């Protein structure tokens, strides 16, 4: 697997961004996705996530934290390949992936957002090609 990483200096330190693609062999995959909560059939996109392998993505821990605990992974979906989440377009090559597990940073502090990172394990391998 290869991925392009860019480091950008901000006033508070370095930020790592995955800004192009990731590739396994000769296959390129969509890398940025919408994190969607499904609450009793009502789907809401509330954060983004970045694919870091064909089975895992990273996101901010605060996107998954609710009332003192992490959300149930079965209520979360990662949508890849969507260009406009507010409009259905037949040409969109989007696909939804169920989340199998949420692994939040053990030292995440919701009040200050310290260690605000979490790993999402997908229920299936991403097979979505560019």
N, C-alpha and C positions, 0 to 999 in steps of 0.2 A: 504494500500500500504506500502511496505517496500523497502528500498534501502540501499545499503552499501555505507557509506561515508568514505573516507580516507583523513586524513589531512597530508600534507607534508610540512615541513619547507624548504623554499627557502631563499636565501639571502635578498629578499625584502619583506618577510612576508609569511603568510599562504596561501596555495592554496587548495581548496576543489576539489576532483576528485570523480566522480561516476565510480567506477572501477569494478563492477561486473554485477549486474542485478537489475531489479526492478520487483516486483511481486504483483499482485492483486489476493487475494485468493490463489489458488494453481497454477496459471498461471504465468510463467516467460516470460518477454518480452525482445526483443533486446533493448539496451539502447543507443548505440552510433550510430550515423548516419552521412551520407554525406549530406551537404547542397548544393543543386544543383540549379543553375540559368538556366532558360530556356529563352533564348533570340531568338525569332523567330525560334524555333525548334532546335537551337544549345544549347545543354546542357553541362554545365561546372560545375564540382565539385570544389568548391573553399574554403570551410571551413567544419568544423565538427560541430555537435550539439549533445547534450545529452538529451535523453528523461527523463523527470522528473515526468511525469504522463502519462495516456493513451490519453491525449489531448494536452499536452504542452511539449516543449523542450527549452533548453537554448543554446545560442551561444554567440559569441562575437559581439558586436554592429557594429564594423568596417566591419564585413562580410556582413552587410546589408545596409551599408551607402554608397551612391553614389551621387556625385555632390551636396552635401549639404542637401540631404533628404534620407529617408529610401526607399529601393526598394519596388516596388509594390508586395504585397504578392502573387498575382496570377502568378508571374514569378518565384516563389520559390517552391522547392520540397525538402522534407526530405526523403532520402532513408535509410531504415533500413534493416539490415540483409546481407548487401553486404560484402564480404570478400576481393575482389579484384576489385576495381572500373574500372580498366583498361582492364579487361578481362571478357567476358561473359562465365559463367560456368553454365551448366544446373542444377547442384546440389545446386546452390545458392538459398537461400530462401528469396531473397530480395523483398521488396515491397516499392513503392513510395507513399508518402502522400503529398497532396497539403497543402499549408499554407494558412490559412484563415486570419490571422492577424499577424503583426509584432509590438511588443511593445518594443521600445528601451528605455534605461535608459534616463530619462528626463535631466540628467546632463552630458550626454556623450559628451566628447570633442575630436573630431577626430584628432586634431593636436597632442595631448598628449596621447590619448587613455585612459584618465581618465574615470572611470565608463563604461568601455568597456564590457557591458553585455546587452543582449536583450532576450526577451521571444518570442517564436513562438507558436501561437495557431494553431493547426492542424484543417483541415476542417472536419476530421472524427476521431473517436476513433481508436486507435491502437488495432488491433485484432491479430497481428502477434505473434505467439508463438514460443518459443525455442523448 
